[in-house]
Amino acid sequence: MNDFDKMSKDILKNRQNELQNVVNSTESKNIGKAVDGAALKKAVSSGDAATVNKIMTQFIGTPEGKALVDRINKSFGKK
């Protein structure tokens, strides 16, 4: 495990409740309605960063996406 992986795991371990709240939020659950999950999974598994970026940019442009980004920013320190 490299230093970045260890640091990420340490941060997430210490903020597990906040992460769980974001994952279980209404906004997160609405991702499935706004994103083609099969296309996203295929792009991620094949390493197609351009398609992942396109799908996520489209999602972030929706009201649900904006709400999720706001929730993540509030939960993890960006106010």
Secondary structure by P-SEA (a helix, b strand, c coil): ccaaaaaaaaaaaaaaaaaaaaaacccccccccccaaaaaaaaaaacaaaaaaaaaaaaaacaaaaaaaaaaaaacccc
